[in-house]
């Protein structure tokens, strides 16, 4: 049987700076997802919304949410991805957590903090990419504003899936749609974007547009309402496209400093 990865994209509204309520709400949504899903993807800062006031959040909320994710992953026998406000060593990060069913945790701290909102002033930026090998797929997860920087996402490790979790607002949603498709095509990989929906306490509206593109830029699923959508990724698709077209062989070689 061909290797497949079934993903669930949780496009949801979020309660502002209320981790407990968001965990309870998302717990019910996760419980309702069918058991044949391999990976559940939550939005950026899924317990708080895109807050620039992390001091309003209890400092142990990050570890608490990590434990919650480990419990849900074990219970559902599924991997979970999402980012949260995380306090560590006296500073805050916008930390993506990749939690596997056996409790294994991989972390990625958002590289490109969103200067337009002042995220760079309150969150420490990361400087290392993450590639997770899960169910036969190499997955590269990133966070929101990272999407605007193609060099950071360049497929130098032959990953199969690129994932962006986000709080991407309505006025710039065309950029979200366009760049996700471009990242899929240029990297010859599946590209998944999971955005929130609804409004936050500082007046931003979020239209969703969570989507899965295949390696040729074809959308497999798309949503603009509050719901959970699923898609099945096939390793065979990646292999066939890359063996036929071989565009990654011609990529430019460079290093980041």
C-alpha positions in Angstrom: 0.0 0.0 0.0 1.3 3.5 -0.9 2.3 5.6 2.1 -0.4 8.2 2.9 -0.8 10.9 5.5 -4.4 12.0 6.3 -4.4 15.5 7.8 -7.1 17.5 9.5 -7.1 21.3 9.4 -8.8 22.9 12.4 -10.1 26.3 11.2 -11.6 27.8 14.3 -12.3 31.1 16.1 -10.3 31.7 19.3 -11.2 33.3 22.6 -8.9 36.2 23.4 -6.2 35.4 25.9 -8.2 32.5 27.5 -6.1 29.3 27.2 -8.4 27.2 29.4 -11.5 28.0 27.3 -9.7 27.5 24.0 -8.3 24.1 25.2 -11.8 23.0 26.2 -13.3 24.1 22.9 -10.5 22.6 20.8 -10.7 19.4 22.9 -14.3 18.9 21.8 -13.4 19.6 18.2 -10.5 17.1 18.3 -12.6 14.4 19.9 -15.1 14.7 17.0 -12.4 14.1 14.4 -12.6 10.6 12.8 -10.1 8.0 14.0 -8.3 7.5 10.7 -6.6 10.9 10.8 -2.8 10.9 11.2 -2.1 14.6 11.8 -4.2 17.4 13.3 -3.1 21.0 12.6 -4.2 23.9 14.8 -3.7 27.6 14.1 -1.0 29.9 15.4 -1.3 30.9 19.1 -4.3 28.6 19.3 -4.8 29.1 23.1 -4.7 32.9 23.1 -5.1 34.5 19.7 -2.3 36.7 18.3 -1.6 38.6 21.5 1.3 41.1 21.8 0.8 41.1 25.6 2.2 37.7 26.7 2.5 39.1 30.2 -1.3 38.7 30.4 -0.8 34.9 30.1 0.3 32.8 33.1 3.9 31.8 32.6 3.1 28.1 32.9 0.5 28.1 30.2 2.9 26.9 27.6 3.9 23.8 29.5 0.3 23.2 30.5 -0.8 23.3 26.8 2.1 21.0 25.9 0.8 18.4 28.4 -2.7 18.8 27.1 -1.4 18.2 23.5 0.5 15.1 24.6 -2.7 13.8 26.3 -4.8 14.4 23.2 -2.2 12.9 20.9 -2.0 9.7 23.0 -5.8 9.5 23.4 -6.5 9.9 19.6 -3.3 8.2 18.4 -2.6 11.2 16.2 0.1 13.9 15.9 -0.8 17.5 16.8 0.8 20.7 15.5 0.1 24.3 16.6 1.9 27.3 18.1 1.5 28.8 21.5 2.8 31.6 23.7 5.7 30.0 25.6 7.7 31.4 28.4 11.2 30.1 28.9 14.5 31.4 30.4 13.0 34.8 31.1 11.7 35.5 27.6 8.7 34.6 25.4 8.6 32.8 22.1 5.9 32.0 19.6 6.6 28.3 19.8 5.3 25.7 17.4 4.9 22.3 19.0 4.8 19.0 17.0 3.6 16.3 19.4 3.5 12.7 18.4 1.2 9.9 19.8 4.0 8.5 21.8 4.6 11.8 23.5 7.7 12.9 21.5 7.9 16.6 21.1 9.7 18.6 18.5 9.8 22.4 18.7 10.2 25.3 16.3 10.4 28.9 17.4 9.0 31.4 14.8 11.9 32.7 12.9 10.3 35.8 11.4 8.5 37.8 14.1 5.9 40.1 12.7 7.5 43.6 13.1 4.3 45.4 11.8 2.6 44.3 15.0 5.6 44.6 17.2 6.0 40.9 17.7 9.8 41.4 17.5 9.7 43.6 20.6 8.0 41.0 22.9 8.9 37.5 21.4 12.4 36.1 20.9 12.9 34.9 17.3 14.1 31.4 16.6 17.0 30.6 14.2 16.6 26.9 13.5 14.4 25.1 11.0 12.6 21.9 12.0 12.1 18.8 9.9 10.1 16.0 11.5 10.0 12.5 10.1 6.5 11.2 10.8 4.6 8.3 9.2 7.1 8.1 6.3 6.8 11.8 5.5 9.4 14.6 6.1 7.4 17.5 7.4 8.7 21.1 7.7 6.4 23.3 10.0 6.6 27.1 10.1 4.5 30.0 11.5 2.5 32.7 9.8 4.9 35.6 8.8 7.5 33.0 7.8 5.4 32.5 4.7 6.7 35.7 3.2 10.3 34.5 3.2 10.9 31.9 0.5 14.6 31.4 1.3 13.8 30.2 4.8 11.4 27.6 3.3 13.7 26.5 0.5 13.5 22.7 0.1 17.2 21.7 0.6 16.3 18.6 2.7 13.8 17.1 0.2 11.0 17.4 2.7 7.5 16.2 1.5 5.2 18.6 3.4 5.5 22.3 4.3 3.0 23.5 7.0 2.1 27.0 8.0 0.0 27.8 11.1 -1.3 31.3 11.1 -3.4 34.2 12.3 -3.5 35.9 8.9 -5.9 38.9 8.6 -8.5 39.6 6.0 -6.9 42.6 4.3 -3.9 40.6 3.2 -5.5 37.3 2.5 -4.7 37.4 -1.2 -1.0 37.3 -0.2 -1.7 34.2 1.9 -3.5 32.4 -0.9 -0.8 33.3 -3.4 2.3 32.6 -1.3 1.0 29.2 -0.1 0.5 28.1 -3.7 3.9 29.4 -4.7 5.7 27.6 -1.8 4.1 24.3 -3.0 5.2 24.8 -6.6 8.7 26.1 -6.0 9.5 23.4 -3.4 7.7 20.6 -5.1 6.0 19.6 -1.9 2.6 19.6 -0.4 1.9 22.9 1.3 -0.6 23.3 4.0 -1.9 26.5 5.5 -4.1 26.6 8.6 -5.5 30.0 9.5 -8.0 31.0 12.2 -11.3 32.5 11.6 -13.4 35.2 13.3 -12.3 38.4 15.0 -10.0 39.3 17.8 -10.0 41.9 20.6 -7.8 44.3 18.7 -10.1 44.6 15.7 -8.6 42.1 13.2 -10.8 39.9 11.2 -9.7 36.5 9.9 -11.3 34.8 6.9 -9.7 31.4 7.2 -8.7 30.2 3.7 -7.1 27.1 5.2 -5.9 25.0 2.3 -3.8 22.1 1.1 -1.9 22.4 -2.2 -0.2 19.5 -3.9 3.3 19.8 -5.3 2.0 21.2 -8.6 -0.1 23.9 -6.9 -3.5 22.2 -7.2 -5.7 22.8 -4.1 -7.0 19.6 -2.6 -9.2 21.2 0.1 -10.1 24.8 0.9 -12.3 26.4 3.5 -13.6 29.9 4.4 -15.8 29.0 7.4 -15.5 27.6 10.9 -15.0 23.9 10.3 -12.5 21.0 10.2 -11.5 19.8 6.8 -9.4 16.8 5.9 -7.1 15.8 3.0 -5.0 12.7 2.2 -1.4 13.2 1.1 0.3 10.5 -1.0 4.0 9.9 -1.0 3.6 8.4 -4.5 2.5 11.9 -5.8 5.7 13.5 -4.5 7.9 10.8 -5.9 6.2 10.8 -9.3 6.3 14.5 -9.8 9.9 14.8 -8.7 11.1 11.9 -10.8 9.4 13.3 -13.9 10.2 17.0 -13.5 13.4 17.0 -11.4 13.2 20.8 -10.9 14.7 20.6 -7.5 18.0 19.3 -9.0 18.4 22.8 -10.6 17.9 24.8 -7.4 20.4 27.4 -6.3 22.8 26.5 -3.6 23.5 29.0 -0.8 23.8 29.2 3.0 22.0 31.4 5.5 23.9 33.3 8.2 
